[in-house]
Amino acid sequence: RVHHLKWDVKYEYKSPDCFSKLSITINGLSPGPTITATRGDTVVVEVFNGLLTENTAIHWHGIRQLGTPWSDGTEGVTQCPIQPGETFVYRFVVDREGTYMYHAHYGMQRSAGLHGMIRVLVPEGTREPFTYDGERTLVINDWWHKSTFEQATGLASSKFTWIGEPQSLLINGRGRYNCSMAGPMDVCNTTSPECSPASFVLVPGKTYRLRIASVASLSAFNLELEGHNLTIVEADGHYVRPVVVKNLNVYSGETYSVIIKADQDPSRNYWVGLNVVSRKPGTQTGTAILNYYPNHPLARPPTAPPAGPMWNDVEYRFNQSRSIVSHPEYVEPPPRTSDRLIILLNTQNKIDGYTKWAVNNVSFTLPLTPYLVAIKQGLRHVFSQKPAPETYDLKTYDIHNVSHNPNATTSNSIYRMDFGSTVDVVLQNANTLNPNNSETHPWHLHGHDFWVMGYGMGKFDPEVDPKSYNLVDPIQKNTVAVHPYGWTALRFVANNPGVWAFHCHVEAHFFMGMGVVFEEGVEKLGKLPTSIMGCGESKHR
Ligand SMILES: O=C1O[C@H]([C@@H](O)CO)C(O)=C1O
Protein backbone atom coordinates (compact mmCIF):
# COMPACT_ATOMS: atom_id res chain seq x y z
CA ARG A 1 0.00 0.00 0.00
CA VAL A 2 1.05 3.54 -0.71
CA HIS A 3 0.04 6.36 1.65
CA HIS A 4 -0.08 9.78 -0.01
CA LEU A 5 0.13 12.66 2.44
CA LYS A 6 0.02 16.36 1.62
CA TRP A 7 1.48 18.58 4.28
CA ASP A 8 1.26 22.33 4.55
CA VAL A 9 4.00 23.59 6.88
CA LYS A 10 3.55 27.09 8.26
CA TYR A 11 3.79 29.38 11.27
CA GLU A 12 0.63 29.95 13.28
CA TYR A 13 -0.03 31.43 16.68
CA LYS A 14 -0.67 28.60 19.13
CA SER A 15 -1.02 28.41 22.90
CA PRO A 16 0.07 24.87 23.75
CA ASP A 17 0.98 25.96 27.28
CA CYS A 18 -1.58 28.84 27.40
CA PHE A 19 1.10 31.33 26.22
CA SER A 20 0.51 32.45 22.65
CA LYS A 21 3.52 32.16 20.35
CA LEU A 22 4.33 31.33 16.75
CA SER A 23 4.51 27.57 16.33
CA ILE A 24 5.33 25.58 13.24
CA THR A 25 2.30 23.52 12.30
CA ILE A 26 1.58 20.80 9.77
CA ASN A 27 -1.92 21.13 8.33
CA GLY A 28 -2.70 23.30 11.35
CA LEU A 29 -1.38 20.85 13.93
CA SER A 30 1.57 20.69 16.33
CA PRO A 31 2.51 17.91 16.95
CA GLY A 32 1.78 17.15 13.32
CA PRO A 33 -0.47 14.33 12.16
CA THR A 34 0.49 10.84 13.31
CA ILE A 35 1.56 8.70 10.36
CA THR A 36 0.11 5.21 10.59
CA ALA A 37 1.20 2.56 8.11
CA THR A 38 1.81 -1.16 8.01
CA ARG A 39 5.21 -2.80 7.67
CA GLY A 40 6.18 -2.86 4.01
CA ASP A 41 4.01 0.11 3.02
CA THR A 42 5.32 3.09 1.11
CA VAL A 43 4.82 6.56 2.55
CA VAL A 44 4.84 9.56 0.23
CA VAL A 45 4.82 12.96 1.91
CA GLU A 46 4.47 16.07 -0.19
CA VAL A 47 5.83 18.86 2.01
CA PHE A 48 4.92 22.41 1.08
CA ASN A 49 7.14 24.94 2.84
CA GLY A 50 4.78 27.75 3.80
CA LEU A 51 7.16 29.25 6.40
CA LEU A 52 7.52 32.37 4.21
CA THR A 53 11.03 33.32 5.29
CA GLU A 54 12.65 30.07 6.47
CA ASN A 55 13.98 26.98 4.74
CA THR A 56 13.08 23.60 6.12
CA ALA A 57 13.65 19.81 5.83
CA ILE A 58 11.94 16.89 7.58
CA HIS A 59 13.73 13.81 8.91
CA TRP A 60 11.97 10.45 9.34
CA HIS A 61 13.66 9.41 12.52
CA GLY A 62 14.22 5.65 12.90
CA ILE A 63 13.28 4.86 9.31
CA ARG A 64 16.48 3.53 7.78
CA GLN A 65 15.77 4.68 4.21
CA LEU A 66 17.11 1.44 2.73
CA GLY A 67 17.77 2.38 -0.89
CA THR A 68 16.33 5.89 -0.51
CA PRO A 69 19.05 7.90 1.28
CA TRP A 70 17.83 11.06 -0.49
CA SER A 71 14.60 10.87 1.54
CA ASP A 72 16.32 11.07 4.92
CA GLY A 73 15.55 14.76 5.19
CA THR A 74 18.89 15.86 6.65
CA GLU A 75 19.56 19.31 5.32
CA GLY A 76 23.18 19.66 4.19
CA VAL A 77 23.77 15.91 4.32
CA THR A 78 21.15 14.30 2.08
CA GLN A 79 19.42 17.29 0.51
CA CYS A 80 19.35 21.01 -0.06
CA PRO A 81 16.91 22.84 2.19
CA ILE A 82 13.32 23.18 0.98
CA GLN A 83 12.90 26.87 0.26
CA PRO A 84 9.80 28.91 1.12
CA GLY A 85 7.09 28.32 -1.45
CA GLU A 86 8.66 25.05 -2.62
CA THR A 87 7.27 21.54 -2.37
CA PHE A 88 9.53 18.55 -1.71
CA VAL A 89 8.35 14.96 -1.99
CA TYR A 90 9.69 12.37 0.44
CA ARG A 91 9.11 8.76 -0.55
CA PHE A 92 10.22 5.83 1.60
CA VAL A 93 9.26 2.34 2.71
CA VAL A 94 8.51 1.64 6.36
CA ASP A 95 10.26 -1.71 6.41
CA ARG A 96 9.88 -2.60 10.08
CA GLU A 97 7.07 -2.32 12.60
CA GLY A 98 7.48 -0.12 15.62
CA THR A 99 7.29 3.41 16.93
CA TYR A 100 9.19 6.20 15.22
CA MET A 101 8.99 9.95 14.83
CA TYR A 102 9.54 12.70 12.33
CA HIS A 103 10.80 16.20 12.89
CA ALA A 104 12.45 19.19 11.29
CA HIS A 105 16.16 18.81 10.61
CA TYR A 106 16.89 22.45 10.01
CA GLY A 107 18.31 24.89 12.57
CA MET A 108 16.20 24.88 15.73
CA GLN A 109 12.85 24.24 14.03
CA ARG A 110 12.08 21.02 15.86
CA SER A 111 11.69 23.05 19.04
CA ALA A 112 9.12 25.29 17.33
CA GLY A 113 6.75 22.36 16.97
CA LEU A 114 7.59 20.70 13.65
CA HIS A 115 7.44 17.08 14.82
CA GLY A 116 5.16 14.08 15.20
CA MET A 117 4.88 10.33 15.56
CA ILE A 118 5.12 7.44 13.09
CA ARG A 119 3.37 4.18 13.95
CA VAL A 120 4.26 1.18 11.86
CA LEU A 121 1.87 -1.69 12.50
CA VAL A 122 2.46 -5.38 11.93
CA PRO A 123 0.57 -6.94 9.03
CA GLU A 124 -2.72 -8.46 10.09
CA GLY A 125 -2.31 -11.90 11.57
CA THR A 126 1.24 -11.22 12.78
CA ARG A 127 1.82 -11.92 16.44
CA GLU A 128 3.64 -9.44 18.64
CA PRO A 129 5.31 -10.61 21.85
CA PHE A 130 2.68 -8.87 24.00
CA THR A 131 -1.05 -8.23 23.90
CA TYR A 132 -3.22 -5.26 24.74
CA ASP A 133 -6.79 -4.05 24.41
CA GLY A 134 -6.08 -0.54 23.20
CA GLU A 135 -3.35 1.86 22.24
CA ARG A 136 -2.55 5.46 23.15
CA THR A 137 0.24 7.71 21.85
CA LEU A 138 2.32 10.27 23.75
CA VAL A 139 4.56 12.77 22.01
CA ILE A 140 6.60 14.43 24.72
CA ASN A 141 8.42 17.68 24.28
CA ASP A 142 9.94 20.74 25.90
CA TRP A 143 8.76 24.18 24.92
CA TRP A 144 10.27 27.67 24.70
CA HIS A 145 8.64 31.03 24.14
CA LYS A 146 11.58 32.39 22.15
CA SER A 147 11.47 31.83 18.42
CA THR A 148 13.79 29.38 16.66
CA PHE A 149 15.45 32.40 15.13
CA GLU A 150 16.23 33.96 18.52
CA GLN A 151 17.43 30.62 19.87
CA ALA A 152 19.68 29.87 16.91
CA THR A 153 21.08 33.38 16.71
CA GLY A 154 21.84 33.44 20.44
CA LEU A 155 23.71 30.15 20.24
CA ALA A 156 25.71 31.28 17.23
CA SER A 157 26.65 34.70 18.59
CA SER A 158 30.02 35.59 20.06
CA LYS A 159 28.02 36.85 23.02
CA PHE A 160 26.77 33.31 23.59
CA THR A 161 23.15 33.22 24.69
CA TRP A 162 22.06 29.83 25.94
CA ILE A 163 18.45 28.78 25.32
CA GLY A 164 18.01 28.07 29.02
CA GLU A 165 15.55 25.64 30.55
CA PRO A 166 12.19 25.26 28.79
CA GLN A 167 9.19 27.36 29.79
CA SER A 168 6.99 24.26 29.89
CA LEU A 169 6.81 20.55 29.12
CA LEU A 170 4.23 19.31 26.65
CA ILE A 171 2.41 16.00 26.31
CA ASN A 172 0.75 15.74 22.89
CA GLY A 173 1.24 19.47 22.47
CA ARG A 174 -0.38 20.44 25.75
CA GLY A 175 1.21 21.88 28.84
CA ARG A 176 0.93 24.71 31.28
CA TYR A 177 2.84 27.94 31.81
CA ASN A 178 2.26 30.09 34.84
CA CYS A 179 0.66 33.10 33.11
CA SER A 180 1.40 35.35 36.08
CA MET A 181 5.03 35.20 34.87
CA ALA A 182 4.13 36.46 31.39
CA GLY A 183 4.96 40.04 30.39
CA PRO A 184 2.34 42.76 29.92
CA MET A 185 2.54 42.47 26.12
CA ASP A 186 2.22 38.68 26.11
CA VAL A 187 -0.98 36.83 25.42
CA CYS A 188 -1.39 34.14 28.04
CA ASN A 189 -4.77 32.63 28.81
CA THR A 190 -5.09 29.72 31.20
CA THR A 191 -8.66 29.09 30.07
CA SER A 192 -7.67 28.54 26.43
CA PRO A 193 -8.90 25.10 25.32
CA GLU A 194 -5.56 24.68 23.49
CA CYS A 195 -3.83 24.22 26.85
CA SER A 196 -6.25 21.93 28.60
CA PRO A 197 -4.23 18.83 29.47
CA ALA A 198 -4.05 15.74 27.31
CA SER A 199 -6.37 13.09 28.73
CA PHE A 200 -6.06 9.37 28.01
CA VAL A 201 -9.25 7.45 28.54
CA LEU A 202 -8.82 3.96 30.00
CA VAL A 203 -11.52 1.38 30.62
CA PRO A 204 -10.98 -0.13 34.08
CA GLY A 205 -9.47 -3.60 33.91
CA LYS A 206 -8.16 -3.22 30.35
CA THR A 207 -4.56 -3.30 29.17
CA TYR A 208 -3.03 -0.58 27.01
CA ARG A 209 0.01 -0.09 24.86
CA LEU A 210 1.41 3.41 25.18
CA ARG A 211 3.63 4.51 22.35
CA ILE A 212 6.00 7.22 23.54
CA ALA A 213 8.23 9.45 21.43
CA SER A 214 10.46 12.18 22.84
CA VAL A 215 10.96 14.96 20.32
CA ALA A 216 12.48 17.12 23.07
CA SER A 217 14.86 19.80 21.96
CA LEU A 218 16.99 19.70 25.11
CA SER A 219 15.55 17.81 28.05
CA ALA A 220 15.98 14.26 29.22
CA PHE A 221 12.66 13.14 30.62
CA ASN A 222 11.33 10.83 33.25
CA LEU A 223 7.76 9.73 32.60
CA GLU A 224 5.68 8.39 35.46
CA LEU A 225 2.07 7.22 35.50
CA GLU A 226 0.81 7.67 39.00
CA GLY A 227 0.03 4.32 40.62
CA HIS A 228 0.79 2.30 37.49
CA ASN A 229 3.86 0.26 36.70
CA LEU A 230 5.10 0.35 33.14
CA THR A 231 6.28 -2.74 31.31
CA ILE A 232 8.78 -1.73 28.64
CA VAL A 233 8.21 -3.88 25.54
CA GLU A 234 9.62 -1.93 22.61
CA ALA A 235 12.43 0.57 22.15
CA ASP A 236 13.25 2.38 18.87
CA GLY A 237 11.31 -0.19 16.82
CA HIS A 238 12.75 -3.31 18.48
CA TYR A 239 11.05 -5.66 20.89
CA VAL A 240 12.80 -5.80 24.24
CA ARG A 241 12.80 -8.31 27.06
CA PRO A 242 9.92 -6.96 29.18
CA VAL A 243 11.16 -4.84 32.09
CA VAL A 244 8.80 -3.51 34.74
CA VAL A 245 9.61 0.00 35.94
CA LYS A 246 7.96 2.58 38.17
CA ASN A 247 8.92 5.30 35.75
CA LEU A 248 10.71 5.52 32.41
CA ASN A 249 13.66 7.68 31.43
CA VAL A 250 13.26 8.85 27.85
CA TYR A 251 16.03 10.70 26.04
CA SER A 252 15.39 12.98 23.10
CA GLY A 253 15.09 10.94 19.92
CA GLU A 254 14.07 7.74 21.68
CA THR A 255 10.78 5.92 21.32
CA TYR A 256 9.29 3.28 23.59
CA SER A 257 6.20 1.16 23.91
CA VAL A 258 5.08 0.30 27.41
CA ILE A 259 2.17 -1.81 28.59
CA ILE A 260 -0.01 -0.59 31.43
CA LYS A 261 -2.98 -2.16 33.10
CA ALA A 262 -5.89 0.00 34.29
CA ASP A 263 -6.03 -1.86 37.59
CA GLN A 264 -6.28 1.00 40.10
CA ASP A 265 -9.31 2.37 41.99
CA PRO A 266 -11.64 3.32 39.08
CA SER A 267 -13.48 6.06 40.96
CA ARG A 268 -10.85 8.68 40.13
CA ASN A 269 -8.31 9.82 37.54
CA TYR A 270 -4.50 9.60 37.80
CA TRP A 271 -1.62 11.84 36.79
CA VAL A 272 0.80 11.41 33.97
CA GLY A 273 3.90 13.24 35.20
CA LEU A 274 6.74 14.36 32.99
CA ASN A 275 9.87 15.55 34.79
CA VAL A 276 13.23 16.81 33.62
CA VAL A 277 16.18 14.68 34.67
CA SER A 278 19.92 15.07 34.14
CA ARG A 279 19.76 18.87 34.02
CA LYS A 280 18.79 20.87 37.11
CA PRO A 281 15.07 21.36 36.44
CA GLY A 282 13.86 24.89 35.88
CA THR A 283 10.48 23.81 34.56
CA GLN A 284 7.36 22.67 36.33
CA THR A 285 6.31 19.01 35.95
CA GLY A 286 4.43 18.41 32.71
CA THR A 287 1.10 16.75 33.31
CA ALA A 288 -1.64 14.87 31.52
CA ILE A 289 -4.52 12.82 32.85
CA LEU A 290 -5.11 9.07 32.91
CA ASN A 291 -8.87 9.12 32.73
CA TYR A 292 -10.61 6.08 34.17
CA TYR A 293 -13.88 5.78 32.30
CA PRO A 294 -16.55 7.05 33.08
CA ASN A 295 -15.00 9.82 35.20
CA HIS A 296 -14.82 13.25 33.60
CA PRO A 297 -11.79 13.33 31.24
CA LEU A 298 -10.45 16.48 32.88
CA ALA A 299 -11.33 15.68 36.51
CA ARG A 300 -8.21 16.55 38.49
CA PRO A 301 -6.66 13.66 40.38
CA PRO A 302 -6.89 14.37 44.13
CA THR A 303 -3.12 13.93 44.55
CA ALA A 304 0.06 15.77 43.60
CA PRO A 305 1.64 14.86 40.24
CA PRO A 306 4.58 12.43 40.45
CA ALA A 307 7.87 14.21 41.13
CA GLY A 308 9.97 11.50 39.46
CA PRO A 309 13.43 10.39 40.62
CA MET A 310 16.13 12.81 41.72
CA TRP A 311 17.21 14.76 38.64
CA ASN A 312 20.88 14.08 39.37
CA ASP A 313 20.63 10.36 40.13
CA VAL A 314 22.89 9.25 37.29
CA GLU A 315 23.17 5.73 38.61
CA TYR A 316 19.40 5.24 38.43
CA ARG A 317 19.35 6.23 34.78
CA PHE A 318 22.52 4.31 33.96
CA ASN A 319 21.04 1.14 35.48
CA GLN A 320 17.76 1.54 33.64
CA SER A 321 19.64 1.95 30.35
CA ARG A 322 21.60 -1.22 31.08
CA SER A 323 18.49 -3.24 31.95
CA ILE A 324 17.07 -2.99 28.43
CA VAL A 325 18.07 -5.88 26.16
CA SER A 326 16.60 -7.65 23.15
CA HIS A 327 13.48 -9.75 23.46
CA PRO A 328 14.65 -13.40 23.60
CA GLU A 329 12.49 -14.39 20.62
CA TYR A 330 13.72 -11.51 18.48
CA VAL A 331 17.45 -11.49 19.15
CA GLU A 332 19.59 -10.59 16.16
CA PRO A 333 23.06 -10.97 17.59
CA PRO A 334 25.75 -8.54 16.47
CA PRO A 335 28.83 -9.63 14.51
CA ARG A 336 31.28 -11.01 17.09
CA THR A 337 34.12 -8.78 15.99
CA SER A 338 34.42 -5.41 14.34
CA ASP A 339 36.67 -4.06 11.63
CA ARG A 340 37.19 -0.62 13.06
CA LEU A 341 36.99 1.23 16.35
CA ILE A 342 36.17 4.91 16.41
CA ILE A 343 36.26 6.65 19.78
CA LEU A 344 34.37 9.93 19.91
CA LEU A 345 35.15 12.28 22.79
CA ASN A 346 32.28 14.72 23.42
CA THR A 347 33.46 18.12 24.66
CA GLN A 348 32.24 21.65 25.03
CA ASN A 349 34.76 24.05 23.55
CA LYS A 350 35.66 27.59 22.71
CA ILE A 351 36.53 28.52 19.15
CA ASP A 352 37.55 32.15 18.52
CA GLY A 353 35.44 33.16 21.49
CA TYR A 354 32.36 31.21 20.33
CA THR A 355 30.97 28.39 22.47
CA LYS A 356 30.78 25.10 20.57
CA TRP A 357 30.56 21.38 21.04
CA ALA A 358 33.16 19.17 19.44
CA VAL A 359 33.90 15.53 18.80
CA ASN A 360 37.60 14.65 19.11
CA ASN A 361 38.22 18.38 19.13
CA VAL A 362 36.46 18.98 15.82
CA SER A 363 33.25 21.00 15.84
CA PHE A 364 31.08 19.94 12.93
CA THR A 365 29.83 22.37 10.32
CA LEU A 366 27.50 21.57 7.44
CA PRO A 367 28.78 22.15 3.91
CA LEU A 368 26.79 24.26 1.45
CA THR A 369 26.51 21.35 -0.96
CA PRO A 370 24.86 18.25 0.53
CA TYR A 371 27.40 15.43 0.98
CA LEU A 372 25.23 12.94 -0.85
CA VAL A 373 25.26 15.04 -4.00
CA ALA A 374 28.90 16.05 -3.61
CA ILE A 375 30.13 12.48 -3.24
CA LYS A 376 27.95 10.92 -5.91
CA GLN A 377 28.67 13.63 -8.46
CA GLY A 378 32.41 13.79 -7.84
CA LEU A 379 32.41 17.19 -6.13
CA ARG A 380 34.39 16.08 -3.11
CA HIS A 381 36.32 19.36 -3.03
CA VAL A 382 33.27 21.06 -1.52
CA PHE A 383 34.09 19.57 1.87
CA SER A 384 37.30 18.88 3.77
CA GLN A 385 39.13 15.80 2.50
CA LYS A 386 41.07 15.42 5.73
CA PRO A 387 39.77 12.25 7.41
CA ALA A 388 37.86 12.96 10.62
CA PRO A 389 39.81 11.85 13.74
CA GLU A 390 39.46 8.20 14.89
CA THR A 391 40.11 8.90 18.55
CA TYR A 392 41.30 11.45 21.09
CA ASP A 393 44.34 11.53 23.32
CA LEU A 394 43.29 8.69 25.63
CA LYS A 395 46.46 8.89 27.69
CA THR A 396 46.40 12.51 28.72
CA TYR A 397 42.86 13.85 28.36
CA ASP A 398 41.19 14.19 31.77
CA ILE A 399 37.46 13.60 31.23
CA HIS A 400 36.67 14.48 34.85
CA ASN A 401 37.81 18.09 34.77
CA VAL A 402 37.42 21.23 32.71
CA SER A 403 39.82 20.96 29.80
CA HIS A 404 43.09 22.91 30.17
CA ASN A 405 42.85 23.85 26.53
CA PRO A 406 39.25 24.20 25.39
CA ASN A 407 40.24 25.34 21.89
CA ALA A 408 38.96 23.24 19.03
CA THR A 409 38.66 23.57 15.28
CA THR A 410 35.67 23.49 12.97
CA SER A 411 35.46 21.13 10.03
CA ASN A 412 33.04 19.41 7.70
CA SER A 413 35.28 16.36 7.32
CA ILE A 414 33.61 12.93 7.44
CA TYR A 415 34.26 9.23 8.11
CA ARG A 416 34.40 6.92 5.07
CA MET A 417 33.31 3.40 5.89
CA ASP A 418 34.25 0.34 3.86
CA PHE A 419 30.99 -0.96 2.49
CA GLY A 420 29.74 -3.89 4.53
CA SER A 421 32.29 -3.44 7.30
CA THR A 422 31.43 -3.68 10.98
CA VAL A 423 32.17 -0.51 12.89
CA ASP A 424 32.41 0.04 16.62
CA VAL A 425 31.80 3.54 17.89
CA VAL A 426 32.48 4.46 21.50
CA LEU A 427 30.97 7.67 22.75
CA GLN A 428 33.10 9.13 25.52
CA ASN A 429 31.59 11.79 27.73
CA ALA A 430 33.59 14.42 29.62
CA ASN A 431 33.34 17.51 31.78
CA THR A 432 31.85 20.61 30.14
CA LEU A 433 33.36 24.09 30.40
CA ASN A 434 31.69 24.37 33.81
CA PRO A 435 33.44 22.68 36.77
CA ASN A 436 31.83 19.47 38.07
CA ASN A 437 29.41 19.26 35.18
CA SER A 438 28.92 16.57 32.55
CA GLU A 439 25.66 16.37 30.60
CA THR A 440 23.69 13.51 29.10
CA HIS A 441 23.88 13.35 25.31
CA PRO A 442 21.45 11.22 23.34
CA TRP A 443 23.22 10.23 20.10
CA HIS A 444 21.15 9.43 17.02
CA LEU A 445 22.38 7.53 13.98
CA HIS A 446 20.67 8.01 10.63
CA GLY A 447 20.27 5.15 8.15
CA HIS A 448 20.95 2.31 10.60
CA ASP A 449 20.19 0.66 13.86
CA PHE A 450 23.18 -0.12 16.03
CA TRP A 451 23.64 -2.66 18.76
CA VAL A 452 24.31 -1.20 22.19
CA MET A 453 27.35 -3.25 23.19
CA GLY A 454 27.90 -1.72 26.60
CA TYR A 455 27.76 1.23 28.92
CA GLY A 456 30.40 2.27 31.40
CA MET A 457 31.32 4.96 33.88
CA GLY A 458 34.59 6.85 33.55
CA LYS A 459 37.06 6.53 30.72
CA PHE A 460 36.63 3.76 28.16
CA ASP A 461 39.65 1.46 28.05
CA PRO A 462 39.97 -0.19 24.62
CA GLU A 463 42.09 -2.99 26.09
CA VAL A 464 39.67 -3.95 28.85
CA ASP A 465 36.13 -2.72 28.29
CA PRO A 466 35.32 -4.58 25.04
CA LYS A 467 35.71 -7.82 27.06
CA SER A 468 32.47 -6.93 28.84
CA TYR A 469 30.46 -6.27 25.68
CA ASN A 470 27.08 -7.95 25.41
CA LEU A 471 27.44 -10.25 22.41
CA VAL A 472 24.37 -12.28 23.36
CA ASP A 473 21.28 -10.11 23.36
CA PRO A 474 22.14 -6.41 23.01
CA ILE A 475 19.28 -4.10 22.14
CA GLN A 476 19.26 -2.48 18.72
CA LYS A 477 18.46 1.22 18.70
CA ASN A 478 18.88 4.34 16.64
CA THR A 479 19.32 6.69 19.61
CA VAL A 480 21.24 6.05 22.80
CA ALA A 481 22.37 8.12 25.75
CA VAL A 482 25.90 8.63 26.88
CA HIS A 483 25.59 9.32 30.58
CA PRO A 484 27.55 11.99 32.49
CA TYR A 485 31.26 11.07 32.72
CA GLY A 486 30.41 7.74 31.09
CA TRP A 487 30.86 5.91 27.81
CA THR A 488 28.53 4.00 25.53
CA ALA A 489 29.73 1.47 22.94
CA LEU A 490 27.83 0.78 19.71
CA ARG A 491 28.31 -1.60 16.79
CA PHE A 492 26.77 -1.32 13.35
CA VAL A 493 27.26 -2.72 9.88
CA ALA A 494 27.92 -0.11 7.22
CA ASN A 495 25.70 -1.68 4.60
CA ASN A 496 23.21 1.05 3.68
CA PRO A 497 24.53 3.06 0.73
CA GLY A 498 24.32 6.74 1.56
CA VAL A 499 25.65 9.52 3.73
CA TRP A 500 24.41 9.46 7.29
CA ALA A 501 24.51 11.94 10.12
CA PHE A 502 25.36 10.73 13.63
CA HIS A 503 24.81 13.43 16.18
CA CYS A 504 23.69 14.53 19.59
CA HIS A 505 19.90 14.83 19.48
CA VAL A 506 19.93 17.86 21.74
CA GLU A 507 18.98 20.32 19.04
CA ALA A 508 21.20 23.10 20.39
CA HIS A 509 24.18 20.74 20.67
CA PHE A 510 24.02 19.57 17.05
CA PHE A 511 23.56 23.19 16.04
CA MET A 512 26.75 23.97 17.99
CA GLY A 513 28.73 21.28 16.19
CA MET A 514 28.14 18.04 18.10
CA GLY A 515 27.93 15.60 15.26
CA VAL A 516 29.78 13.60 12.64
CA VAL A 517 28.93 12.13 9.24
CA PHE A 518 29.47 8.59 7.94
CA GLU A 519 29.71 7.72 4.26
CA GLU A 520 29.32 4.24 2.79
CA GLY A 521 28.67 2.70 -0.62
CA VAL A 522 27.52 5.89 -2.35
CA GLU A 523 28.93 4.52 -5.63
CA LYS A 524 26.29 1.78 -5.47
CA LEU A 525 23.44 4.26 -5.73
CA GLY A 526 21.59 4.95 -8.96
CA LYS A 527 20.82 8.42 -10.24
CA LEU A 528 19.98 10.90 -7.48
CA PRO A 529 16.70 12.77 -7.65
CA THR A 530 17.32 16.33 -8.83
CA SER A 531 14.85 17.57 -6.19
CA ILE A 532 17.57 17.24 -3.50
CA MET A 533 19.85 19.59 -5.46
CA GLY A 534 19.86 23.31 -6.14
CA CYS A 535 22.18 24.69 -3.45
CA GLY A 536 25.95 25.21 -3.36
CA GLU A 537 27.74 23.43 -6.18
CA SER A 538 24.77 21.14 -6.73
CA LYS A 539 22.96 23.92 -8.56
CA HIS A 540 25.30 23.43 -11.52
CA ARG A 541 24.38 19.75 -11.90
O1 LIG B 1 25.69 23.88 25.46
C1 LIG B 1 25.36 24.28 26.57
O2 LIG B 1 25.64 25.50 27.09
C2 LIG B 1 25.04 25.59 28.38
C3 LIG B 1 26.04 25.95 29.42
O3 LIG B 1 27.05 24.98 29.44
C4 LIG B 1 26.66 27.29 29.14
O4 LIG B 1 25.80 28.31 29.50
C5 LIG B 1 24.47 24.26 28.59
O5 LIG B 1 23.89 23.90 29.70
C6 LIG B 1 24.65 23.51 27.51
O6 LIG B 1 24.22 22.28 27.36
The ligand as an ORCA input file, in Angstrom:
! r2SCAN-3c Opt
* xyz 0 1
  O      25.691     23.876     25.460
  C      25.362     24.275     26.575
  O      25.641     25.502     27.089
  C      25.039     25.585     28.376
  C      26.044     25.947     29.423
  O      27.054     24.981     29.443
  C      26.660     27.290     29.144
  O      25.800     28.313     29.499
  C      24.472     24.261     28.594
  O      23.889     23.901     29.701
  C      24.652     23.512     27.510
  O      24.219     22.278     27.360
*
